[in-house]
Structure formats: C-alpha cells, structure tokens
Amino acid sequence: MNYLEGVEIIQKYTAGSSVEPILDFIREVPHDEAGFSNALDEIGGINKYPDTLVGLFSYMSFILGQKAKVNDLYEKSLDRYEILNQLTSKRRPTEEEAKIKKTLTDFILKVEKVFEIQDLTDESLVKELNRFVSEANLYGVTENEIKTLKISSKTVALIEAHLDKHRESYYQYKKFREILERLIRIADYIIAEGKRMAS
C-alpha cells in the first residue's frame, strides 16, 4: 500500500473538487474488520479513535466497507421493488405485494438518508485531512515516516465529531443489513408467487 501516493492525492484536494479520488484511495487501505467491529460493539463505541494518519485511513476504510455492503443490499432492494412494480403494472397488487413494496420503499429511503449523512461526513473529513497534510509540511517524508505519523491534537479535536457520525452510521448499517437481507428474501418469495399467478 503506497501511503505517500494517498497523501499526495489528499494534498491536491481543493474546496469544491470531488472527494472520490481520496475515498477511492482510502477504500484500498487495509483494515481489521473484526477488530473494529468488536471495538465498536463491545464498548458501545470507541473510547479513543486512531491517532495516526494511517490508523485514521484504516478506520475510514472500515466504515466505507460497511457502506459498500449495505449499498449492495440497497441495489438489490431497488431491483426487487422494480420487479414488483412490473408484476403489478397491469393488475392490482395482492396484499403481500403492496405490503412488501411499502416496506422496501421505507427502508430504501432510510438507507439513502444514512448514505447522505455519510457522504457529508466523508467530505468534512477529507477537508480536515487536506488541512492537516498541508499544515504538516510533509514534503520529503518517507513511506515509513508516513506509517507512524501522528495526527496533531488540533486535527484530532476537529475530526472527533465526524468520526462519531461515522460510528453512528456503522450501527445503522449493521441494523439495515439484517433487515434488508430479510426483506429481499421475502420479496423473492412474493415475486415467485406473482410470476406463478401470471403464468
């Protein structure tokens, strides 16, 4: 993993430009999924967030990974909703079809709201990372030095509220994953029934 390359991408960020190249780099940063999950679940949150730059990348990578898993289920839910719409376009939906369509809609909207919060949080974190790497004057540092680089206490104070929001998103994602998996299974069963009725 080339962290210097990531720092260069962060340095190039300017207000109003896309945060995607930075998030693409952070997504690739290795993270200990079980370690972060346990830390969040066991103590109802992390008492102390990572205080190194690479540790922060790793934590963000973990949260982005959780979002990606939910996004996959979100896309499947949209797909099931679309199939149900097609099935009932020329006839009145059954009670089960109407109910699952409404429930899918409710959760699709809830997931979108959390995605929106995370997008804004990611943007705020990228701005703070950009400010930190600009002020830290990292020109000429080695890859090894980057790996052990501590974040300034000023940056820690500025990003804590954003990391708290990420932690809240994690709990939402965890809840949504179980619900969406169940809804997709139910929707598949109802779709199969609807197709049988139509044939």
Backbone as CSV, one residue per row, in Angstrom:
resi,resn,N_x,N_y,N_z,CA_x,CA_y,CA_z,C_x,C_y,C_z
1,MET,0.847,-1.197,0.000,0.000,0.000,0.000,0.885,1.251,0.000
2,ASN,0.718,2.095,-0.994,1.552,3.297,-1.095,0.847,4.486,-0.436
3,TYR,1.222,4.751,0.832,0.566,5.823,1.587,0.997,7.211,1.112
4,LEU,2.234,7.308,0.623,2.705,8.605,0.117,1.846,9.075,-1.054
5,GLU,1.488,8.113,-1.890,0.628,8.409,-3.046,-0.720,8.973,-2.560
6,GLY,-1.261,8.339,-1.502,-2.534,8.790,-0.929,-2.433,10.185,-0.367
7,VAL,-1.303,10.464,0.311,-1.097,11.804,0.887,-1.037,12.841,-0.233
8,GLU,-0.395,12.481,-1.345,-0.321,13.403,-2.497,-1.716,13.703,-3.046
9,ILE,-2.564,12.663,-3.113,-3.943,12.854,-3.605,-4.693,13.812,-2.666
10,ILE,-4.480,13.636,-1.354,-5.141,14.492,-0.360,-4.625,15.932,-0.481
11,GLN,-3.313,16.080,-0.715,-2.724,17.422,-0.853,-3.310,18.172,-2.052
12,LYS,-3.645,17.426,-3.097,-4.153,18.060,-4.325,-5.600,18.512,-4.201
13,TYR,-6.281,18.028,-3.160,-7.703,18.367,-2.995,-7.874,19.872,-2.779
14,THR,-8.855,20.445,-3.476,-9.206,21.853,-3.242,-10.710,21.935,-2.997
15,ALA,-11.122,22.924,-2.238,-12.546,23.090,-1.898,-13.376,23.081,-3.182
16,GLY,-14.414,22.272,-3.168,-15.287,22.205,-4.345,-14.922,21.089,-5.309
17,SER,-13.708,20.521,-5.171,-13.350,19.413,-6.069,-13.905,18.102,-5.499
18,SER,-13.907,17.057,-6.307,-14.502,15.782,-5.896,-13.650,15.092,-4.830
19,VAL,-14.335,14.504,-3.848,-13.606,13.757,-2.811,-13.394,12.299,-3.236
20,GLU,-13.999,11.903,-4.353,-13.943,10.495,-4.789,-12.528,9.927,-4.944
21,PRO,-11.573,10.660,-5.586,-10.228,10.076,-5.711,-9.619,9.746,-4.346
22,ILE,-9.898,10.585,-3.344,-9.368,10.352,-1.990,-10.069,9.152,-1.364
23,LEU,-11.386,9.080,-1.510,-12.134,7.949,-0.942,-11.747,6.641,-1.641
24,ASP,-11.448,6.720,-2.950,-11.006,5.523,-3.686,-9.701,4.994,-3.090
25,PHE,-8.788,5.929,-2.757,-7.527,5.529,-2.123,-7.815,4.916,-0.747
26,ILE,-8.641,5.582,0.061,-8.916,5.121,1.433,-9.596,3.746,1.430
27,ARG,-10.472,3.507,0.451,-11.146,2.192,0.353,-10.147,1.048,0.235
28,GLU,-9.001,1.338,-0.372,-7.974,0.302,-0.589,-7.095,0.066,0.643
29,VAL,-7.181,0.961,1.626,-6.341,0.830,2.821,-6.781,-0.397,3.617
30,PRO,-5.830,-1.268,3.981,-6.215,-2.463,4.748,-6.784,-2.083,6.118
31,HIS,-7.795,-2.837,6.558,-8.350,-2.606,7.894,-8.744,-3.938,8.526
32,ASP,-8.716,-3.956,9.832,-9.072,-5.157,10.581,-10.569,-5.092,10.882
33,GLU,-11.355,-5.722,10.007,-12.816,-5.632,10.140,-13.302,-6.166,11.483
34,ALA,-12.812,-7.348,11.862,-13.244,-7.955,13.129,-12.820,-7.083,14.310
35,GLY,-11.621,-6.541,14.231,-11.098,-5.691,15.307,-11.941,-4.444,15.523
36,PHE,-12.252,-3.748,14.424,-13.078,-2.543,14.530,-14.501,-2.889,14.965
37,SER,-15.050,-3.972,14.399,-16.419,-4.383,14.767,-16.509,-4.678,16.255
38,ASN,-15.525,-5.430,16.767,-15.514,-5.775,18.196,-15.373,-4.537,19.067
39,ALA,-14.477,-3.639,18.652,-14.249,-2.416,19.431,-15.527,-1.587,19.499
40,LEU,-16.254,-1.527,18.395,-17.493,-0.746,18.359,-18.617,-1.440,19.114
41,ASP,-18.708,-2.762,18.973,-19.821,-3.497,19.591,-19.650,-3.681,21.096
42,GLU,-18.443,-4.025,21.512,-18.231,-4.377,22.914,-18.394,-3.206,23.868
43,ILE,-17.877,-2.059,23.476,-17.939,-0.934,24.421,-18.921,0.141,23.965
44,GLY,-19.782,-0.239,23.031,-20.768,0.737,22.586,-20.111,1.958,21.981
45,GLY,-19.028,1.721,21.306,-18.326,2.830,20.670,-16.849,2.796,21.033
46,ILE,-16.077,3.563,20.301,-14.637,3.591,20.537,-14.337,4.727,21.504
47,ASN,-13.607,4.402,22.571,-13.257,5.444,23.549,-12.251,6.424,22.956
48,LYS,-11.386,5.880,22.112,-10.333,6.706,21.545,-10.147,6.286,20.083
49,TYR,-10.279,7.252,19.201,-10.101,6.955,17.771,-8.608,6.869,17.449
50,PRO,-8.274,6.262,16.290,-6.854,6.179,15.928,-6.217,7.569,15.910
51,ASP,-4.976,7.664,16.385,-4.315,8.974,16.420,-3.150,9.073,15.435
52,THR,-3.062,8.062,14.554,-2.066,8.155,13.474,-2.820,8.343,12.161
53,LEU,-2.136,8.902,11.192,-2.771,9.163,9.892,-3.224,7.853,9.250
54,VAL,-2.351,6.837,9.281,-2.684,5.542,8.680,-3.814,4.861,9.462
55,GLY,-3.810,5.017,10.794,-4.888,4.465,11.623,-6.226,5.088,11.265
56,LEU,-6.205,6.385,10.995,-7.428,7.098,10.602,-7.910,6.607,9.233
57,PHE,-6.961,6.450,8.293,-7.316,5.895,6.970,-7.989,4.532,7.140
58,SER,-7.406,3.723,8.021,-7.885,2.364,8.248,-9.315,2.368,8.802
59,TYR,-9.569,3.260,9.750,-10.914,3.371,10.337,-11.926,3.812,9.276
60,MET,-11.548,4.812,8.476,-12.442,5.294,7.402,-12.683,4.197,6.373
61,SER,-11.624,3.422,6.080,-11.738,2.315,5.127,-12.749,1.279,5.631
62,PHE,-12.701,1.012,6.932,-13.643,0.082,7.566,-15.083,0.573,7.390
63,ILE,-15.327,1.850,7.676,-16.684,2.411,7.566,-17.154,2.400,6.105
64,LEU,-16.253,2.748,5.185,-16.611,2.728,3.758,-16.941,1.302,3.309
65,GLY,-16.241,0.324,3.897,-16.514,-1.087,3.585,-17.899,-1.506,4.053
66,GLN,-18.301,-1.006,5.227,-19.638,-1.308,5.751,-20.701,-0.699,4.842
67,LYS,-20.417,0.522,4.391,-21.359,1.208,3.491,-21.504,0.423,2.186
68,ALA,-20.389,-0.086,1.665,-20.412,-0.837,0.402,-21.288,-2.085,0.521
69,LYS,-21.215,-2.757,1.678,-22.035,-3.958,1.889,-23.520,-3.603,1.885
70,VAL,-23.855,-2.506,2.550,-25.259,-2.085,2.602,-25.694,-1.595,1.224
71,ASN,-24.777,-0.942,0.507,-25.107,-0.445,-0.824,-25.486,-1.596,-1.764
72,ASP,-24.798,-2.720,-1.603,-25.100,-3.904,-2.407,-26.543,-4.371,-2.145
73,LEU,-26.916,-4.408,-0.861,-28.279,-4.817,-0.480,-29.307,-3.765,-0.905
74,TYR,-28.899,-2.508,-0.855,-29.752,-1.392,-1.284,-30.085,-1.533,-2.771
75,GLU,-29.060,-1.844,-3.568,-29.268,-2.034,-5.022,-30.205,-3.223,-5.283
76,LYS,-30.008,-4.301,-4.517,-30.879,-5.479,-4.674,-32.319,-5.139,-4.289
77,SER,-32.487,-4.321,-3.253,-33.826,-3.916,-2.812,-34.514,-3.089,-3.899
78,LEU,-33.759,-2.173,-4.512,-34.305,-1.366,-5.614,-34.734,-2.272,-6.766
79,ASP,-33.902,-3.277,-7.032,-34.183,-4.231,-8.101,-35.491,-4.992,-7.823
80,ARG,-35.644,-5.469,-6.580,-36.868,-6.212,-6.209,-38.094,-5.308,-6.306
81,TYR,-37.928,-4.062,-5.886,-39.042,-3.104,-5.956,-39.472,-2.913,-7.416
82,GLU,-38.483,-2.798,-8.291,-38.753,-2.595,-9.719,-39.489,-3.804,-10.315
83,ILE,-39.058,-5.019,-9.942,-39.704,-6.251,-10.431,-41.157,-6.300,-9.959
84,LEU,-41.372,-5.961,-8.682,-42.739,-5.949,-8.132,-43.607,-4.924,-8.863
85,ASN,-43.024,-3.800,-9.195,-43.748,-2.762,-9.951,-44.194,-3.287,-11.313
86,GLN,-43.269,-3.983,-11.977,-43.594,-4.538,-13.298,-44.684,-5.604,-13.194
87,LEU,-44.564,-6.435,-12.154,-45.556,-7.501,-11.956,-46.961,-6.956,-11.738
88,THR,-47.037,-5.809,-11.061,-48.351,-5.263,-10.692,-48.758,-4.069,-11.554
89,SER,-48.050,-3.882,-12.676,-48.362,-2.715,-13.516,-49.716,-2.859,-14.217
90,LYS,-50.115,-4.114,-14.496,-51.375,-4.304,-15.240,-52.468,-4.947,-14.385
91,ARG,-52.169,-5.110,-13.115,-53.186,-5.664,-12.216,-53.004,-5.084,-10.821
92,ARG,-54.036,-5.248,-10.020,-53.985,-4.742,-8.654,-53.036,-5.631,-7.825
93,PRO,-52.129,-5.018,-7.037,-51.218,-5.855,-6.242,-51.959,-6.620,-5.142
94,THR,-51.454,-7.794,-4.822,-52.033,-8.548,-3.700,-51.647,-7.811,-2.409
95,GLU,-52.253,-8.228,-1.315,-51.961,-7.577,-0.032,-50.473,-7.708,0.312
96,GLU,-49.920,-8.911,0.059,-48.494,-9.146,0.353,-47.601,-8.265,-0.526
97,GLU,-47.956,-8.175,-1.808,-47.160,-7.362,-2.735,-47.187,-5.890,-2.323
98,ALA,-48.371,-5.398,-1.973,-48.499,-3.995,-1.567,-47.683,-3.725,-0.299
99,LYS,-47.737,-4.685,0.630,-47.053,-4.523,1.919,-45.524,-4.521,1.734
100,ILE,-45.032,-5.481,0.932,-43.574,-5.568,0.758,-43.058,-4.357,-0.031
101,LYS,-43.861,-3.870,-0.992,-43.455,-2.684,-1.752,-43.316,-1.475,-0.824
102,LYS,-44.267,-1.330,0.081,-44.238,-0.198,1.016,-43.044,-0.318,1.968
103,THR,-42.820,-1.535,2.479,-41.708,-1.743,3.416,-40.363,-1.510,2.721
104,LEU,-40.237,-2.022,1.498,-38.997,-1.796,0.736,-38.765,-0.292,0.541
105,THR,-39.828,0.425,0.170,-39.715,1.876,-0.040,-39.245,2.565,1.232
106,ASP,-39.863,2.207,2.359,-39.497,2.827,3.644,-38.017,2.654,3.938
107,PHE,-37.514,1.420,3.737,-36.113,1.162,4.082,-35.147,1.710,3.040
108,ILE,-35.556,1.746,1.787,-34.723,2.361,0.742,-34.491,3.838,1.104
109,LEU,-35.544,4.516,1.540,-35.436,5.933,1.916,-34.584,6.117,3.171
110,LYS,-34.733,5.201,4.134,-33.933,5.284,5.371,-32.449,5.097,5.074
111,VAL,-32.143,4.141,4.198,-30.747,3.886,3.823,-30.171,5.112,3.100
112,GLU,-30.953,5.683,2.188,-30.490,6.862,1.440,-30.138,8.011,2.381
113,LYS,-30.931,8.149,3.448,-30.685,9.225,4.421,-29.335,9.028,5.118
114,VAL,-29.042,7.774,5.502,-27.755,7.491,6.165,-26.604,7.665,5.173
115,PHE,-26.795,7.243,3.916,-25.771,7.446,2.885,-25.452,8.939,2.748
116,GLU,-26.516,9.737,2.757,-26.374,11.194,2.614,-25.539,11.770,3.764
117,ILE,-25.856,11.319,4.992,-25.114,11.784,6.174,-23.643,11.381,6.045
118,GLN,-23.412,10.129,5.620,-22.020,9.685,5.494,-21.277,10.462,4.405
119,ASP,-21.948,10.739,3.290,-21.297,11.498,2.208,-20.821,12.863,2.711
120,LEU,-21.687,13.536,3.486,-21.330,14.846,4.035,-20.186,14.711,5.047
121,THR,-20.238,13.636,5.857,-19.197,13.392,6.860,-17.859,13.102,6.178
122,ASP,-17.894,12.272,5.125,-16.668,11.961,4.372,-16.041,13.247,3.821
123,GLU,-16.903,14.115,3.300,-16.424,15.379,2.726,-15.746,16.238,3.800
124,SER,-16.380,16.317,4.977,-15.803,17.099,6.084,-14.463,16.511,6.524
125,LEU,-14.385,15.181,6.589,-13.133,14.526,6.988,-12.025,14.768,5.967
126,VAL,-12.380,14.715,4.689,-11.391,14.956,3.628,-10.840,16.384,3.750
127,LYS,-11.715,17.354,4.049,-11.263,18.746,4.212,-10.270,18.856,5.365
128,GLU,-10.568,18.170,6.479,-9.670,18.215,7.641,-8.350,17.488,7.347
129,LEU,-8.432,16.381,6.619,-7.204,15.653,6.238,-6.340,16.533,5.342
130,ASN,-6.990,17.220,4.413,-6.279,18.115,3.494,-5.586,19.233,4.281
131,ARG,-6.311,19.791,5.250,-5.735,20.859,6.074,-4.535,20.334,6.875
132,PHE,-4.694,19.126,7.425,-3.610,18.541,8.235,-2.366,18.298,7.396
133,VAL,-2.529,17.624,6.230,-1.332,17.304,5.426,-0.697,18.575,4.851
134,SER,-1.511,19.614,4.636,-0.943,20.881,4.130,-0.143,21.577,5.222
135,GLU,-0.706,21.592,6.444,-0.030,22.278,7.554,1.168,21.479,8.082
136,ALA,1.129,20.156,7.938,2.200,19.310,8.497,3.487,19.359,7.671
137,ASN,3.406,19.993,6.495,4.583,20.135,5.629,5.280,18.786,5.431
138,LEU,4.606,17.894,4.713,5.083,16.507,4.584,5.993,16.278,3.377
139,TYR,6.398,17.355,2.720,7.261,17.179,1.545,8.581,16.546,1.968
140,GLY,8.961,15.489,1.261,10.232,14.835,1.550,10.157,13.725,2.592
141,VAL,8.976,13.491,3.165,8.893,12.401,4.158,8.912,11.051,3.444
142,THR,9.358,10.026,4.161,9.441,8.686,3.582,8.150,7.916,3.871
143,GLU,7.999,6.820,3.172,6.827,5.946,3.360,6.762,5.459,4.819
144,ASN,7.910,5.101,5.387,7.947,4.620,6.776,7.537,5.699,7.766
145,GLU,7.965,6.927,7.491,7.596,8.047,8.376,6.090,8.302,8.323
146,ILE,5.522,8.155,7.133,4.061,8.342,6.977,3.312,7.302,7.804
147,LYS,3.831,6.069,7.800,3.155,4.971,8.508,3.053,5.202,10.011
148,THR,3.956,6.001,10.561,3.932,6.229,12.013,3.519,7.667,12.365
149,LEU,3.149,8.439,11.334,2.836,9.856,11.552,1.609,10.043,12.442
150,LYS,1.796,10.785,13.524,0.688,11.090,14.437,-0.099,12.280,13.899
151,ILE,-1.397,12.276,14.165,-2.231,13.413,13.774,-2.091,14.471,14.871
152,SER,-2.100,15.731,14.489,-1.971,16.791,15.504,-3.201,16.791,16.411
153,SER,-3.004,17.221,17.658,-4.119,17.235,18.617,-5.232,18.171,18.132
154,LYS,-4.842,19.221,17.404,-5.832,20.156,16.839,-6.728,19.410,15.838
155,THR,-6.118,18.596,14.965,-6.886,17.835,13.972,-7.768,16.798,14.671
156,VAL,-7.212,16.136,15.685,-7.988,15.137,16.439,-9.266,15.779,16.980
157,ALA,-9.116,16.971,17.557,-10.277,17.677,18.128,-11.286,18.042,17.035
158,LEU,-10.778,18.424,15.863,-11.658,18.839,14.765,-12.405,17.671,14.114
159,ILE,-11.782,16.490,14.118,-12.417,15.363,13.403,-13.254,14.464,14.302
160,GLU,-13.138,14.617,15.614,-13.825,13.694,16.516,-15.337,13.605,16.262
161,ALA,-15.965,14.768,16.093,-17.426,14.781,15.865,-17.781,14.045,14.567
162,HIS,-16.922,14.164,13.549,-17.173,13.476,12.271,-17.023,11.958,12.442
163,LEU,-16.026,11.552,13.233,-15.821,10.120,13.465,-16.968,9.540,14.299
164,ASP,-17.521,10.351,15.194,-18.713,9.932,15.947,-19.878,9.658,14.994
165,LYS,-20.007,10.521,13.982,-21.082,10.340,12.990,-20.860,9.053,12.207
166,HIS,-19.600,8.771,11.877,-19.264,7.522,11.184,-19.647,6.320,12.044
167,ARG,-19.385,6.449,13.341,-19.713,5.366,14.265,-21.234,5.133,14.279
168,GLU,-22.004,6.225,14.290,-23.474,6.109,14.245,-23.911,5.433,12.937
169,SER,-23.253,5.803,11.832,-23.570,5.179,10.535,-23.319,3.679,10.598
170,TYR,-22.211,3.295,11.269,-21.885,1.869,11.406,-23.045,1.109,12.058
171,TYR,-23.582,1.663,13.151,-24.690,0.992,13.848,-25.929,0.906,12.960
172,GLN,-26.182,1.956,12.191,-27.324,1.949,11.261,-27.122,0.876,10.190
173,TYR,-25.904,0.819,9.633,-25.615,-0.163,8.584,-25.799,-1.586,9.098
174,LYS,-25.346,-1.809,10.330,-25.456,-3.132,10.927,-26.924,-3.556,11.018
175,LYS,-27.763,-2.620,11.441,-29.205,-2.868,11.580,-29.839,-3.082,10.196
176,PHE,-29.486,-2.210,9.251,-30.070,-2.291,7.908,-29.723,-3.595,7.201
177,ARG,-28.490,-4.075,7.414,-28.076,-5.298,6.718,-29.003,-6.461,7.046
178,GLU,-29.287,-6.644,8.328,-30.170,-7.742,8.745,-31.571,-7.562,8.165
179,ILE,-32.094,-6.330,8.258,-33.456,-6.060,7.779,-33.549,-6.247,6.270
180,LEU,-32.597,-5.666,5.525,-32.656,-5.740,4.058,-32.495,-7.175,3.560
181,GLU,-31.621,-7.938,4.207,-31.455,-9.345,3.804,-32.781,-10.091,3.945
182,ARG,-33.481,-9.829,5.050,-34.765,-10.484,5.288,-35.822,-10.007,4.278
183,LEU,-35.857,-8.702,4.034,-36.831,-8.143,3.082,-36.615,-8.686,1.669
184,ILE,-35.351,-8.833,1.274,-35.042,-9.353,-0.066,-35.520,-10.805,-0.182
185,ARG,-35.306,-11.589,0.874,-35.777,-12.984,0.869,-37.309,-13.041,0.731
186,ILE,-37.993,-12.199,1.509,-39.466,-12.167,1.455,-39.931,-11.710,0.076
187,ALA,-39.268,-10.661,-0.447,-39.636,-10.129,-1.768,-39.462,-11.205,-2.840
188,ASP,-38.370,-11.965,-2.758,-38.130,-13.033,-3.743,-39.251,-14.069,-3.712
189,TYR,-39.695,-14.394,-2.520,-40.780,-15.368,-2.355,-42.070,-14.813,-2.974
190,ILE,-42.372,-13.546,-2.677,-43.604,-12.915,-3.193,-43.538,-12.746,-4.713
191,ILE,-42.342,-12.421,-5.235,-42.159,-12.289,-6.695,-42.390,-13.637,-7.372
192,ALA,-41.833,-14.701,-6.781,-42.018,-16.046,-7.345,-43.506,-16.406,-7.391
193,GLU,-44.234,-16.052,-6.322,-45.688,-16.287,-6.266,-46.398,-15.508,-7.365
194,GLY,-46.018,-14.236,-7.502,-46.638,-13.366,-8.502,-46.411,-13.868,-9.913
195,LYS,-45.209,-14.396,-10.176,-44.890,-14.922,-11.509,-45.685,-16.199,-11.778
196,ARG,-45.863,-16.995,-10.710,-46.653,-18.214,-10.846,-48.102,-17.891,-11.184
197,MET,-48.621,-16.852,-10.513,-50.013,-16.429,-10.770,-50.177,-15.948,-12.216
198,ALA,-49.128,-15.274,-12.718,-49.211,-14.697,-14.069,-49.091,-15.744,-15.160
199,SER,-48.438,-16.870,-14.839,-48.212,-17.875,-15.908,-49.415,-18.813,-16.067
